[in-house]
């Protein structure tokens, strides 16, 4: 398996603890393809979209399309960002547009409260 940035994959998130998002779930690969020698990828899990998510900055809406192959409108939950072994990846579902990846990355920055400049 060689998941790439912007791809949506079915991933086995078990085992989990506490309130970590669990089970087999679709996830967006958000890590840069050129970074890292380990067979790990950084992902953001997807969940079913609910209108209440409009009020929270860590849930990014992803409408279903012919390119992402989602069954329904979903939300990327950037609060649940994880770094996972590619052994957890089951099958590729589709891809998101680069503008959607940008929104997810913006949300990750907000979630992590990264407000400083690196010089």
C-alpha positions in Angstrom: 0.0 0.0 0.0 1.2 3.5 -0.9 -1.5 6.0 0.1 -0.9 9.5 -1.3 -1.9 13.0 -0.1 -5.5 13.9 -1.0 -6.6 10.2 -1.3 -9.5 8.8 0.7 -8.9 5.3 2.1 -10.9 2.8 4.1 -8.7 2.4 7.2 -8.9 0.1 10.2 -8.7 2.5 13.3 -9.1 -0.3 15.9 -8.0 -0.7 18.6 -8.7 2.7 20.1 -9.0 4.1 23.6 -11.3 6.7 25.2 -13.1 8.9 22.8 -10.8 8.2 19.8 -12.8 7.7 16.6 -12.9 3.9 16.0 -13.8 1.0 13.6 -13.1 0.8 9.9 -13.6 4.3 8.6 -12.8 6.4 5.5 -9.9 8.8 6.1 -8.2 11.5 4.1 -4.4 11.3 3.8 -3.1 14.8 4.7 0.6 14.1 5.1 3.1 15.2 2.4 4.2 12.3 0.2 7.8 13.5 0.2 8.2 13.5 4.0 9.1 10.5 6.2 10.9 7.2 5.6 8.5 5.2 7.8 5.5 3.5 6.2 3.2 5.8 8.2 0.7 8.4 6.9 -1.1 11.2 8.7 -4.8 11.0 8.2 -8.0 12.7 9.2 -11.0 10.4 9.7 -14.4 11.1 8.0 -17.8 10.9 9.6 -21.3 11.6 8.4 -22.0 15.3 7.9 -24.5 16.9 10.4 -25.6 20.5 10.1 -24.4 21.2 13.7 -20.9 20.8 12.4 -21.2 24.2 10.7 -20.6 25.7 14.2 -17.3 24.0 14.8 -14.0 24.9 13.1 -12.5 21.3 13.2 -15.2 19.7 11.0 -14.7 20.3 7.2 -17.6 19.4 4.9 -16.9 17.2 2.0 -19.7 16.7 -0.5 -19.9 13.4 -2.2 -18.7 13.4 -5.8 -17.6 11.2 -8.7 -13.9 11.7 -7.8 -14.1 11.1 -4.0 -16.6 8.2 -4.3 -18.1 8.8 -0.9 -21.6 7.4 -0.3 -22.8 10.5 1.4 -21.8 14.0 2.4 -19.1 13.7 5.0 -17.0 15.7 7.5 -13.3 15.5 8.0 -12.8 15.6 11.8 -9.4 17.3 12.2 -9.6 17.0 16.0 -9.1 13.3 15.4 -5.9 13.6 13.2 -3.7 10.5 13.5 -0.5 9.0 12.2 -1.0 5.4 11.2 1.0 2.5 9.7 0.1 1.8 6.1 -0.7 -1.7 7.3 -4.0 -0.3 8.6 -5.0 0.9 5.1 -7.6 -1.5 3.4 -8.5 0.0 0.1 -8.5 3.3 -1.8 -11.9 4.9 -2.2 -11.2 8.2 -4.1 -9.5 11.6 -3.9 -10.5 15.0 -2.7 -9.8 18.3 -4.5 -6.7 20.3 -3.5 -9.0 23.2 -2.3 -10.6 20.7 0.2 -7.1 19.6 1.4 -6.2 23.3 1.9 -9.4 23.7 4.1 -8.4 20.6 6.1 -4.9 21.9 6.6 -6.2 25.3 7.8 -8.5 23.5 10.2 -5.5 21.4 11.5 -3.6 24.6 12.2 -6.6 26.0 14.1 -7.0 22.8 16.1 -3.4 22.7 17.1 -3.4 26.5 17.8 -0.4 27.1 15.6 -0.3 30.9 15.7 3.4 31.7 15.5 5.8 32.3 12.6 8.7 30.0 11.8 11.7 31.9 10.5 
